[in-house]
Amino acid sequence: MMIIMAQESPQNAVQTKPKKVGNDCLLCGREFYPSKCNKHRLFHGHKSENKADYAVVLEEFVGKLQDTTLAVCGTCRTLLLRYDRVSKDAERIKRLIKDTWRKMREKRCAESTPSLEVKKRRREVMDTAANDEDKNTSSSSLQFTDSAAAKEKLKTALKPLQVKLRIFQEFQKTLLQTGEHIKFQAQYTEGRIKEEFVKLRRSLCNEEAARKKALREEEEQKSQILRRKIEKMSTEMSSLSATVAAVEEEMKAEDAFFLQNYDAILKRVSQCKAPDPEDISGVLINVPKHLSNLKFTVLQKMLKTVDYTPVTFDPNTAHCNLILSEDLTSVRYSDEEQTLPENPERFDMFACVLGSQGFDSGSRCWDVEVGDSTGWFIGVMTESAQRRNKIFSRSGIWLVGHFCGEYKAHEPPQSPALLPVKEKLQRVRVQLDWDSGKLSFSDPLTDTHIHSFTHTFTERLFPFFGVGCDISPLLILPENSSVKKDSL
């Protein structure tokens, strides 16, 4: 039986129920019916007029097929050629015809259906052919079955690569999101820098205006002193000038008259005693007062108006439920998660954040206002400690906090220890002496010691904070900035 592709359109479907024949379809295994409307003789390899687009007959096989009649399988819509007298090469011809049909079917399916549907139909054809044909006589079917097995094996080997590809795609998506976050951070930070420098410029302008005003006031003050001195001198000079002019006029009179008035003139001259001009001191501008160490004095004055915070938060380590203030000195908890990059430095399971600066020597101290918060912890964390997943099951953290209505000290992986705190804490002072290996916590309001850890520190430590309550934020209190002027 020869198989040729049939058109899968409604007009090619069987219109009337033909007489049932005893042949089975090689594809679906069901009996097929000869189509009366498609009874055409095929000869010399020419295409049938009604099947010009789909029916193809192999020329070398036409001479071996007798009484060839078209038939259509009602199930799989396959066009078949039925013959009554089978030649001695029928089995070989049948296999070759099946291979030809399969190739043509695959080509058409690849052009008109998705690739998955092609694979599905190909698998169905392959399974049916494997069940119908004997393995010893059907070499083409064996080769087709081996190809399917090889493809299944290749598909299994391809799965790890597909998984890896998905991982790369997800990572690429994360990198793109990180790039967008970097742009956002740069724009936000630039805006904050502009705002701070606007404030600095405003302060400098105010200081400049104040100093110019002081200079003008000094100029006016000393100019008035000089003017008053000049006015006084002018008065004295006028009086002296009048006396000199009068005496000179008397001296021009006749001798008798001059001698007669001599005693009065002499008395007038002796009474006109003008004091000598006094030296003027301190009336020049005090230039050093306005210019000496001008930058330092201005900065020193500005330090009295700004606060110095010993510890600030690092936003790149903050959990997605934590919101930091613009000056990075306050952190609060929020039920709404922010969309942030999943960088390795960020805490992903617990609402924690680190300080922006680490310490590997010397002594440090910072005060934290906890307020009315009922869930918080404060301490230090090593630089190498993992920040992902269950951080409190690994070492590298020392902290005290308020858990479930109790104050506890915790040094993982050990269990938390209850602290004998009687009064509610509003502030906590953290004192780190890295060199001596001591970490102490106290209440700065009552000067009461809370707890101390002793450990030989070997790496950099970062201030460690956690917030699990939205009642009150954690606020790092500023210090007197005047004590830091030597660090400028």
Order of alpha helices (4+ residues) and beta strands (2+ residues): beta-beta-alpha-beta-beta-alpha-alpha-alpha-alpha-alpha-alpha-alpha-beta-beta-beta-beta-beta-beta-beta-beta-beta-beta-beta-beta-beta
